[in-house]
Amino acid sequence: MKLHHLFVAAFLVATSFINAQNKEVTLEEIWGGEFRQEYLQSLRSLNNGEEYAVRNFDRATRTMNVDVYSYETGEKTRTLISSADIEGLDFFQDYTLSENESKVILSTQVQSIFRRSTTGVYYVYDFSSEKLTQISEDRIQEPTFSPDASKVAYVFENNIYIKDLSSGETTQVTSDGKDNEIINGVTDWVYEEEFAFVRAFDWNKDGDKIAFLRFDETEVPEFSMDMYGTYGQQLYPTQDVFKYPKAGEKNSEVTLHLFDLEAGNTSEVNLEKSYEYIPRIKWTNDPEVLSVQAMNRHQNNLDLIFVNAEKNTAEVVLNETDEAYVDVTDNLTFLNDNSFIWTSEKDGWNHIYHYSKTGKLLDQVTEGNWEVTQYYGFDAKTGRIYFQSTENGSINRDVFSVRANGKNKVQLTQKRGTNDADFSADFTYFINSYTSATTPYEFTLHQARNGKKVRAIKDNKALLEKLKPYNFSKKEFSTIEVNGNELNMWMIKPQDFDETKKYPLFMYQYSGPGSQSVSNTFNSSNDYWYQLLAQQGYIVVCVDGRGTGFKGADFKKLTQKELGKFEVEDQIDAAKKLSERAYIDADRIGIWGWSYGGFMSSNCIFQGNDTFSMAIAVAPVTSWRFYDSIYTERYMTTPQENASGYDNNSPINHVEGLKGDFLLIHGSGDDNVHVQNTMQMVEALVQANKQFDWAIYPDKNHGIYGGNTRLHLYTKMTNFIKENL
């Protein structure tokens, strides 16, 4: 009896231990921020090259600080500014130091407009006088110091203003700004979304001129969204109306202008020929020379133009063409002699090039069958260029340096995974942020000369400890041969995986041009959701098919004029190939995606109805005719030129193929992929007499979040998977 009791006790202890080591993750934990990682917030190297500043929020005192740390020791040397010490300002959200670090712009009451654009109430704090100045009593956009920090330029109600911080006087630069008609100094919707910038003005080096873009969107068609508000607070919906050029429709007319502060006048710049887009403007190191990137509507012909501000003349110094399209980046960097660094895919891979100030090619700095993924900068003292690349595999990232002539390349990071660098102002040090599938972000200090580690700064070991009881499955990286290509893939299996059993397969993909979903990085929120599904007996897989990025231009641009054709073929064929494995249940294969991924998952279940038994599409494009001009035409040209490319690959035209279980989800306030996409497909499904499930989240944008929204959304999707797969 005693032995029996001991056995029972031992069994109970062992069982308790096993259960403790196999804790099940919940959706509440995932979307409640339980697994949030620690970062270095708003990191900036100071001009002395010996210190860096980081934004820190003290939750106990509700105080925001900008603290300064020594690179060498890691010790905090001082607090640059604290909301507790500023008379007249209780709190700030972020900071922007002036170029000479004499002043700082503090942002408060920041509110989003679209993906990148915001309005807010902004202040300037002068470190020497300890004076706080409100830039404007209005909610403004993009306040930016002049190089000497004596002035701030900003945009209010589509017009540009300049505030003189000494006199307090404000000069209005433009006066024709009008909602949904004329925009000065900030971008229209489609530029913001697809060219990824908002501030469309720039100070020259001497601070006596401002270059800016003017958008005339008068003839751009309007899009309107009903906003329903909160029940009990709003009887009638309001309308959000904005200009949105869909594929093939009229774009804004964009012109370039120069404002001379001394003369007080504005002149339009004649670029000598007509361009559809001006996606970048940037002053060179010469205060009289402005660089302009301008391109045609097809986005396959880009001119780099130097504008002489004194003479108001324009000269093309570099032309970049491509059979498909030319990428627009922020990599253009001017060196002391006004020669410049440029990145290009012209040899089939994205690489760095060095040109003279006249546009003559001096050197191809990097080359090989791999991609430069970030350009960090040039150290004039050593003549070395710093960059990130995929040289050690397309799912990995490492940091390198190389001489400007392409010689003496040095690998500065050694840990396999994803490395990203933030360099000190003098390129003595860099802070490396490292992550992998098994390691959450860790921040370490290294010597820029050789990559030698100096010290640890911050890590997420506490998160790893928190995750131990869950006993999550390993994310297994591999490749799968599909349609003659080795495609990158990851797989998550149940922890108790038994290869003699059969498991349902749930696939995730995004698949958009140049994107990457299979990367050696730590868990996102979705990864925890995949672990939850694995704990419930699902195998989860992600495959990056043709058209995705970082495997050369040919692989990425194969899908040109046929978005959705080859990508869908690859997902269907990958699923078929996976179903041949003994442990995959070929009758239980599902797929899901968001945005482009929703476009894809819809197409997959409609066109691959013998392969996929269920699909979830969140915020999907259902016809490329509904999406914006810049993105869509980059890859498809216009619908007028390529009607078959648009229609043959749009899921709205394949609804008759639906046989399995389909869940369609959208936010009604999506300014990006309009809910029109879903409504039109709902009607098409109804008229085809196809049964399906759908959900609309009122007033929610493309991200579908806020309050309990994400929890509700993922609960809905989880239940749908459990019921139908």
MARMARGU-503763 format. One record per residue: residue in one letter; x, y, z of N, C-alpha, C in turn. Coordinates in steps of 0.05 Angstrom, whole numbers, plus 5000, padded with zeros to 4 digits. Each point is the difference from the previous one (the first is absolute). Example, Ala and Ser with C-alpha at 12.3 -4.5 7.8 and 13.67 -1.06 7.14 Angstrom:
BEGIN
A526448865156498250245000501850245000S499350214986501650245001498550225014
This chain:
BEGIN
M501749765000498350245000501750255000K502249995016501750235002501450064974L500949774987501250034973498150114980H497549915002497950104982499650305003H499950085026499650295006502450164988L502449895004502350134989499950024970F499149794987499850004971498050214991V497750005013497950204994501050285003A501450055022501150265006502150084978A501749814994502050054979498750064973F497949844994498550044975498750284999L498850095023498850265001502050224997V502349975012502250204998500950024971A500449764988501049994972497950134981T497549935005497850114983499950305003S500250105025500050285005502350144986F502349875001502450114987499650024970I498949794988499549994971498150224992N497850025016498050214995501150285002A501850035021501250265004501850084977Q501249794987501850054978498550014973N497449965000498550004975497650195003K500550235010497950205003498950084973E497350024998498850074975499750304998V500950114977499850294996497150084994T499250235007497350104995500050244982L497850054987499850244983500050255017E499049985024500150235018502850085007E501849805003502850075006501350124975I499549884977501250104975499350294995W497450065001499150274993499850195023G500749905024500250175023502850115005G501849924982502850105001501749855020E499249765007501549845019502949934991F500349984974502649914989501550234985R499450245008501250244988503050005005Q501550074979502950025003500950285009E502350025012501250265008501850104977Y499950264995501650124979501550245011L501850114984501250275005498350204985Q498650175014498050184987501350264991S499450064974500950264989503050045004L501649804993502950015003501250204981R501850175010501450204983502850035010S501949984982502850065007500450305002L501450105021500550285002502550074983N500250264994502150094981502849945010N500449985026502749955010501049714994G498249834992500749724994500649835024E499850125024500749865024497549925017E497750124992497649965015497649954982Y497949885011497649974985497650065019A497850084987497650075016497849804994V498549945021497849814999497650125015R497649964989497650095013499149785020N499650085025499149825021497550115014F498149835004497550085014500049875028D499750165021499849915027497149975007R499149745001497249955005499150095028A501749985019499350075028499350305002T501750174988499650295002498650124976R499549834979498750094976501750234987T502649955001501950204990501449894975M500350184979501549934977502750135001N502149834996502750105001501549944974V501950174993501949944980502749985014D501049755003502449955016502449954982V502350095009502549984985501849805013Y501249824983501749795009502750014986S502149915014502649984988500349754984Y500950024975500649764984502049825014E502150125010502249855011499349845025T498650135018499449875026497249905003G498250114985497249935003498650145022E501550165015498850155023498450244990K497950055014498450244994501650245009T500450194982501750235006498350245009R497550024989498350225008497249954988T498150165009497450014987499950254983L499749974975500050224981497550185005I497849875004497550155005498049815014S498450125018498049845014497450175002S497849864995497450155002499550105028A501349885020499750095028501350275005D501950074983501650255005499250234982I498149964982499350214981497550145009E500450255007497750165008498250064976G497449945004498150054978499549774982L501349775006499549764984500049755018D497749875002499749785018501249744989F499949974973500849754988500750054971F501849834989500450004971500249714991Q499449954974500049734989502649924987D501350204986502549934987501650264997Y502449974990501850234998501550004973T500950234991501750024977502150225006L502549915001502250195005500650164975S500850255004501050164977502749894992E500850074976502649904989502350075018N500050245011502250085018499549945029E497749865006499349915027499650225020S499550244991499550225018497150025009K498249884984497250015006498749734994V497649965010498549754995497150074995I498749864981497250024995498649775016L498050085016498649805016497149984989S499149754995497449964989498049935022T497650114998497849945019497449984985Q498049865011497449984989500049904971V501849814994500349914973497649824992Q498850064977497849844990500649924971S499449744994500549904973498050114980I500950044976498250054977499849754984F502249924986500049754986502349835011R501249834984502049825010502450145014R501150214987502450135009499550295010S497950124990499550285006498650045027T500750225013498950075026499750305001T498450095019500050285009500649995030G500950235010500650015028500650295009V500350035026500850255011503049985008Y501650184989502949975003501350245014Y502149955015501550205014503049984993V501350225002503050014999501150075027Y501949845009501350055025502950074994D500950235010502850104996501649925025F502149834995501549905023501550215015S501150204985501650205014498350205015S497850094989498350205013497949875018E499649734996497949855014497250124994K499850114976497450124992498449804984L497449995006498149834985498350184982T499849934975498550164980498049824986Q497550065000498149864984500250094971I500349814982500550084972497550134988S497749885006497450114990497849925019E498050165003497749925016498249804985D500549974975498549814984501349735000R498449804991501149734996501550004973I502649955001501650034976501249734991Q501450014977501349764989502950054995E501749805005502849994991501750245008P500050095024501850225008502949914997T501650174987502849934993501850245004F502249955016501950225005501550074974S500750264998502150084981502749895010P502049984982502649895009501250135024D499650265004501250145023498050025023A497749884997497949995021498950275008S500350194982498950275006497050024992K499149814983497350014989498949725000V497349994998498649744996498050044977A500149824981498050004978498049785007Y497550054993497949805005497750044981V498149825000497650024983497550015017F498250194993497450025013497950044978E498049835000497850014981501150044971N501949824994501149984972501750244991N500850175019501850224994502549985017I502250114989502649995014500450275015Y501049975025500650235017502949985010I501250225007502650015012499950175025K500849895023500150165025502850075007D500650255003502650105009500049985031L501849835011499949955028501250235017S501550184987501150235015497950225002S498850074977498150225000497249915007G499449744997497449905004498150044977E501050134978498450054977499649754983T497649984988499349784982499550104972T501349884980499750074972498449794986Q497950084986498549814984501249984973V500949774992501449964975498049964977T498049845004497949954979497350085012S498150064982497450085009497749874984D500749824981497949884983499149735010G501149905022499249745010497149985006K498849784992497149965004499449705001D498449925019499449725003498949884975N501149774992499149854976500450154974E501850205001500650154975503050044998I501250165017502850084999501449935026I502349864998501649935023502950114995N501050145020502850104999501649885023G502349884993501949925021499549735013V497749884997499649725008498849864977T500049735001499249844977497049955000D499049924977497249914998499949715010W497549895000499749735011501749794987V500050004974501449784986503050025001Y501150245001502950045004500849905028E498450085020500549915027500149705003E498049874988499849715002502149854984E500550094976501649834981502950104997F500550265003502750105000501150035028A498349955020500849975028501350255012F498950244994500950245013497750205002V500250185020498050205004501150284996R502350065013501250274997501050044972A498950194986500750054972501350274997F501650085020501750244998502749945013D502050164992502749945010501650275001W501450045023501750235003502749954986N501150214987502749974989502050045023K502549954993502149995021500450265014D499650224986500450275012497450105014G497849864997497550085013498850254988D500750074975498950244988498049934978K499649744994498149914980498649755009I497549984992498449765004498949904973A500549754994498849884977497549855009F497950014984497649855008498449914976L498349805004498249904980497250115005R498750064978497250095000498349794985F497949915013498249804988497450134993D499350004974497450094991498349754996E498349945019498449754998497150064993T499550234988497350094993498649804983E501449884980498749814981500249715009V501249955023500149725010497349925010P499049774993497349915010500049975030E497750065012499749985029499049735008F500949925024498949765013498850085026S497849895007498750075025499449755017M500450025026499449795019498050105021D497949855004498250065023501449925026M500050185020501049945026497750005019Y499649775015497649965014500150095029G502450035011500250105028499149805020T499850085025499349835023497050025005Y498749765003497149995006499350175024G498050164997499150175022501250275000Q502050044984501450264998499650144973Q499149854981499850114973497649894985L498150184993497649914986500449964971Y501750164988500449994971502949944994P500649834980502849964992501150264988T502650025003501550224986501449884976Q500950174982501549914977502850095000D501949824996502850064996500550004970V500550244989500350034971502950084994F501349854982502750074993500649914971K502150124988500749944973501649744999Y499149824983501349744998500149914971P502350014987500149924972500249704997K497949874990500149724995501549954974A500849754996501649934976498750114975G501750134984499150124974498650265002E499550105025498650265003502050235002K498950245001501650245000501550035027N502750054998501650065023500150305006S501150075023500650285006502150104980E499850254992502150134985502050115021V502449904998502050075020502150194988T500650225013502050194990501950065023L502450094992502250055018500450305002H500450105025500350295004502350065020L501150244997502150095018499150265013F500450015027499450255014502650115011D500650254992502450145009499350185024L501149935023499350145025500850294999E502350064989501050285000498350174981A499449904977498450154981497149995006G499249795014497249975007498249924977N501249874980498349934977500349704993T498049904985499949724992500149984970S501649814990500149954971499549714995E498749944978499649734991502449914984V500949755005502349894986499149864975N501350074978499549874974501949764997L498949765001501649764998500649924971E499350174981500649974971498249804986K499149795014498149824987497949925020S497949874990497749935016500449745015Y499550005026500149765016497349955014E499349755004497649935014500450035030Y502449915010500649985028502650145008I500050135023502550105012500249875028P501049765002499949855026502150085021R502050164992502050095019501250274992I500450175020501750244997501950015023K502550094995502050015021502250194992W500650195017502350184994502649855002T501850064982502749905001501650165021N502649945003501750155018500550284990D499550054974500250264989497350145005P500050235014497550135007498450114976E501350004976498650094977499249784981V500449755008499449774983498049815014L497749974988497949825010499949754983S499949775013499649754985497049934999V499149914977497249934996499949734986Q498449825010499449754986497350024988A499849964974497550024985499749764981M497549924996499649764984497450014985N499849824981497649984983497849845015R497649994988497849875013500449705003H501349884981500649715002502149945021Q501450205009502149985021502349824992N500549994974502349844990502250174988N499850275004502050184990500250235020L502350005014500450205021502450174994D499650265002502250204996500850115027L502650015005501150155022500950274989I498750225009500450264989501350185021F502050154991501250215017498950274991V498750145019498950274994501950215012N500850184983501650235008498050225010A499950045026498050185012500550294993E502550074995500750274993498950074972K500449824981499350054973497249884993N498949835018497549864995500249844974T502149844998500449824978500249715010A499349814982500049725008501749844981E501549815011501749824984499749715010V499449824982499949715006502949905003V500749905024502749895004500149705000L497749875003499949715001497249914991N500049804983497449884991500149705006E497849915012499749725008497549894986T500349794984497749874987499949715007D497649894996499649715005497649914984E500049764990497749904985497549985017A500449965026497649995018499750275014Y501650055021499750255015502650065014V500450255008502350095015499150065029D501349885019499450055028500950285009V498350145016500850255012500849955029T502450105007501149955027500950275012D500849985026501250235013503149975002N501249844983502849955002501850214988L499050184984501650204988501450165022T502750004999501650145020502250164986F500350255008502050174988502550015018L502349964988502550015015501150295000N502250045013501050285004500550144973D500949854980500650124974497550004981N497749945012497549994985499849764980S502049825001499549744987497949865017F498849794989497749895014499949694999I498749895020499549725002497249944990W499749794984497549934987499649705002T497649905003499649714999498349944976S500549764988498749934975499949704997E498049904985499749724993501049954972K501550184988500649984972501649764992D501549875019501449764993498549755008G497450045008498349775007499749965030W501750145016499949995029500350295011N498850065023500250275010502850055012H501450194988502750065009500650305002I502350065012500850285005501950094977Y499650254991501650124980500950275009H502450084991501150275007500350164974Y498750234999500150184976501350265007S501350134980501050265004497750205001K500650255007497950215001498850064973T501449924979498950044973498449754990G499949795017498549764992501749794986K502650035000501849804989500449775020L499749754991500449775017502949985008L500650005026502749975010500549715007D498249885015500449725009497349865005Q499849744993497949845011501249895026V498850095022501249955027499549715009T497749894995499449735008499149844976E500449745000499049834979499949715009G498349854987499749725007497149924999N499449745001497349904999498650025028W499950245010498750065025499250304999E498450085020498850274999501150175023V500550254994500450215020497250085010T499449975025497450055011499850265016Q502350115008500050265013502750134995Y499950264994502450164999500250175025Y502149985015500250155026501450264998G502150024983501450254999502949964992F501450234997502750024991501750155020D502249885008501950125019502250144984A500050264999501950154985502949965009K500349955026502749965012501349754989T498649794998501149744992499449934971G498150154988499249934973498449754997R498749925023498549755000497050054999I498649824986497150004998498949775017Y497950055014498749805018497349924989F499449745000497549914988499249735013Q497549934995498849755008499449844975S500349735001499549844976499149725007T499249864979499149725002502249814991E502550085002502349844990500049725013N499149985025499949745014497349875000G498650044978497449874997497750204999S498149964983497950204996498250045024I499949805019498350045023501650135023N502650054996501750115021500950284991R501050155020501250274995502550035016D502150104987502550065014500950284992V501850115017501050274996502949984991F500650164980502750004987501050294997S502750024996501150254990501849934977V500450204982501649964977501150274992R502350014987501150254990498350094977A499950264994498450124979500649894973N502549894997500849884974499249704998G498649905021499149725000501949805012K502350105009502149825011499949985030N501249785010500449965029497349995015K498349834992497449975013500449855027V498650105021500349875027497249945010Q499549755009497549935013500150085029L498150165009500150115027498349865020T498249834991498249855018500449704995Q499849845021500649724998497849815007K498050095015497849825008498049974978R499549754993498149954978497250085007G498750154984497350105004499750274987T498750195013499550264988501550215017N502050134988501650215013499450274987D499750205017499650274990501650195017A501150214988501950175014499150295001D500850135022499650295003502850115007F501250154983502750095003500250265015S502250035015500650265013500650204978A499750255007500350224981502750004986D502149915015502750004988500849724991F498249814999500549734990502149855017T500350075025501849855018498649745009Y497450035007498549775011497549964984F498849765004497249964991498649835021I497450065004498349845017498749804981N500449745006498949794983497449905014S497950004984497549875010499949734985Y499949795017500149734989497649855008T498949844982497849825006500249764982S498949785009499749764984497449865008A499549784987497549855006500049905029T502349985013500249915027500850215020T500750244990501050215018498550264996P498650105020498750264998502250214999Y499250254994502050214996502050035022E502550014993502150075018501850224988F500750195016501550234991502850005011T502050014983502849995008501650224987L502150095013501850214989502549874987H500750104976502349884986501850224989Q502549944996501850184985499449984971A499750244987499350004972502449904983R502450035010502349934984500149704994N499449845020500349714996497649835010G498050135011497649865010500349885028K502350055012500549885027498050105020K498849815015498050075020501350155023V498950225008501050165022498549935026R497349994998498449935023497149954992A498549885018497249974997498550255009I497850074988498450235007497349925012K498549854985497449915009499249744986D498649835014499049764987497249945010N499049774991497349925007500049725013K502149965017500149745014497649955018A498950215011497649975017497749894984L499850084975497949894983500549704995L502449924995500749724996499249845024E500650105024499249865024496949975002K498750214993497150005001498849794980L501449954978499049824980500649715006K501849945018500949725005497649815006P498150085018497949815007498249924976Y500050164979498349954977501149784982N502649955002501349794984499250024970F500450244989499250044973501649834981S498849944977501349844979502150174986K502049874989502150134985498950084973K500750244991499450084972502249894982E499349814984502049854983500250144973F502450094993500550124974501049794980S499150024975500949824979499350134973T500449864979499050084974498349784988I498350074982498349814986500150064970E500449794984500250044971497250014988V499450234988497450054988500450134973N498849894980500250124973502850084992G501949825006502750044992501650205017N498950085023501350195018500249895028E502350065013500349935028498850235017L497749965011498650215015500649985030N500450235013500450005029497549935014M500349845022497649915014500749975030W498050065017500249915028497649835007M500349835020497949825009500049995031I497750015011499649965029498249765004K501149805014498549755005499149995029P497949855006499249965028502449895016Q500150075026502249925017500249705002D497749875000500049705002499849874972F501150134981499849914972500849704997D498349854986500549724995499749964969E502249934987500049994971498249774989T499049835018498249784991497150105000K499550245011497350115001499650194977K497550074994499450204980499050255013Y501050234991499350265012498850194979P498150165008499150214982502250214996L500150124976502050194992498750284997F501250195013499050284998502350174990M499650134976502150154988499550305003Y502250155005500050295000501850104978Q499250224987501850134981499150294996Y501850164991499450284991500350014970S502449944991500649954971500350254983G499750255012500250244983502750044988P500250164979502550054986502250105018G502349865001502350095015499749955030S497949875009499649965029501549755010Q500049965026501249775012498549925025S499049765001498649905024501749785013V501849874986501749795011502750145007S500350075025502550145008500849905027N502650015005501149905025499950215022T497550045009499550205021498249875022F499950145023498449895022497050054996N498549885018497149994998498750284997S498350024981498150224999497549905015S498050185003497549915013498849774985N500150014973498849784984501449735006D502750025005501449755005499049865026Y499350165020498849895024497349874994W498550124981497549884992500549734986Y502149994983500649754987500849795020Q501450085022500749815021497449905014L498150185004497449925012498749794982L500050044974498849814982501649745000A502650015002501749765001499349845026Q499650155022499349875025497349854998Q498350094981497449884996500049804977G502449924990500249784982500350074970Y500650254994500450094972502950034993I500749934975502650074990499750264984V501750205006499950264988502450044982V499650104976502250024980499850274987C502350114993500150254983502049954978V499350074975501749974977500150274985D502450104995500450244984500349914971G498050054984500049924972501350214982R499949944974501150194980498650275003G501650214995499150275003500850135027T500749835020500950115025502950094997G501250125021502550144997502549855009F502250144995502749935010501249754988K499149934976501149784985500650084971G500550264997500750104974497650124985A500750184981497950154986498349824983D501249804987498449834982497949855016F500749895023498149865017497750185009K500850255008498050195010498250104978K501150064977498550134979498749824980L500149745005498749804983497050054998T498850105021497150035001499050264986Q501950154987499250254987497749964980K498050175003497550014983498249765006E500749835019498349775006499849955030L499650215016499849965029497949795007G500849805015498249795008500049754984K501450004978500149764983502149805011F502550074999502149825008500049965031E499350215015499949975029497949795008V497750014987497849815006500949714992E501249984976501049744992501949885020D501850175011502049905019498749915026Q498050155010498749925025498449744997I498649984977498549754995501949764997D502150044985501949784995501549935025A500750205016501449955026498249835018A497450075001498149855017499749724990K500049964973499849734989502549845007K502350134998502549865006500149925029L499150185018500049955028498049775007S497849994985498049805006500949724993E502249984985501249744994501549885024R500650175019501449905024498049845017A501049785010498249805014498550135023Y501150205013498850115024498150234995I499650074974498150224993497449884990D497850095011497349924991499250164975A500149884977499550154975497250114998D498249895016497250104999499550235019R502150085015499750215020502350204998I499950164978502050204995498650274998G500950195017498950275000502150204994I499250254993501950214995498850275008W501750195009498950265008502150214993G499050254999501850234996498550265003W501650215003498950275005500950184977S498350174990500650204979500849854975Y502450024990500949844977499649715006G500649925025499649725008497149924999G498150185005497249954998499149964971F501250174982499649974972500949724991M502349915011501149744993498349775011S499350015026498549785012497249974986S498850224992497549994985500449854974N502150094985500649874974500649705004C501449935021500849725004497649825004I498150085016497749835005498149994976F499950224985498350014976501349844977Q502650044996501349874977501349735008G500549965025501149745009498049855018N497549994991497949885017500349715004D501749864984500549725005502349965020T501350225007502349995019499350125027F498750235000499450145025497149955008S499649925025497249965009498950245016M501750185008499250245014501950234995A499150245003501750244998498850235016I501850175009499250255013501450234985A498550204993501150244987499350245016V502150155010499650245015500850244983A498250204998500550254985501249954973P498849824984501249934974499550194978V501950034982499450114974498549784985T497850074988498549804985500150054970S500750244992500650074973502050235000W502149974984502050214999499050264988R497649994987498850244990499150185023F499749895024499150165023502350135016Y502549924994502250095016501450244988D501950125015501150264992501949984976S500350234988501550024975502949935002I501450125020502949975001500849715005Y498949875020500749725006499249824977T497550024992499049814980501350024973E500350254991501250044973503049945000R501350025023502949925001500349724990Y498249825007500249724994498249914977M498050164993497949914982499650184976T501450234998499350224982497050075006T498650134981497350085006498049804990P497550005011498049814990499350054971Q500350244991499550064972502149864982E502449965010502149864985500149705004N499049915023500449725008497549895013A497850014986497449925011500149705008S501249834984500049725006501649945025G502350145004501749965024498450075025Y498450214999498350085022497849795006D498649934979497549855004500549705004N502049894986500449715001500949915027N501350185015501349925025498650125025S497750124996498650125023497949805011P500049965026498249795011497150064995I499250254997497250074996498949864975N501849934981499249884975500249695001H500649895024500349715003498249885022V498050165008498349915023498549744995E499549954974498549754994501649755008G502650035005501649775007499949925029L498750165017499949955029498549745006K501449825014498849755009500349975030G502150105011500649965029498850225017D501050035024499150195020501750254998F498650234998501350264995499150215019L501950135013499550225019501250264989L498450204997500850264988499650215021I502250165005500050205021501050264990H498850235009501050264992499250215020G501650215002499350245016498650204982S497850115009498550184983501450274996G501850075018501550254998502849974988D500349804982502649944988500550204977D501850195004500650204980501949904979N501249775005502049884983498849804980V499249775010498549804984497150045008H498550144983497350095007498249765004V498150045019498049795005498449944975Q500050184981498849954974500949734989N502649935004501049744990498449775011T499550005026498549795012497050014992M498950245000497150024993499549904972Q501750064981499749914973500349704998M501849895016500449714999497749855014V498950125021497749895013497749984980E499650214985497850004980500649784979A502549984991500749794980499549725011L500749965025499649745013497049945003V498450205007497149965003498849934973Q500750144980498949954973500949734989A502349915009500949734992498849785018N498350095020498749825019502049845016K502150145009502149875016499650085029Q499949805018499850065029502850065011F500150205018502650075012499450155026D502150055015499750165025501550274996W499050205013501450264998499550175024A501850195004499950185023501050284992I498650205008500950284996500550135027Y502350135002500650145025499650304995P497950125012499350284995502350195006D500550184981501950235002502949915003K500549754999502849915003501550024974N502650085002501650044976501249734991H502150024984501249764988501249825021G500850115022501249845022498049865018I497550084999497849885016500949965029Y500350225015500849995028498650215016G500450005026498850195018498249875020G500650045027498449875021500349704998N497749864999499949714999499949894971T500550184980499549924973501849764991R502650025005501849794991499349735014L499450025026499249755015497549884987H498050174994497649904988500549884972L501650144984500749904974501349735000Y502149975017501549755001498449785014T498250075018498149805011498249894977K499050184984498349924978501549824981M502550084993501549834981500749735012T500850005025500749755014497649815000N497750105007497649835001499349904972F500450164980499449924972501949774992I502550035007502049784994499249745014K499450025026499349765015497549874990E498150164990497549894990500249884972N501950104984500049944972502549874989L502049955018502549884990500849775018
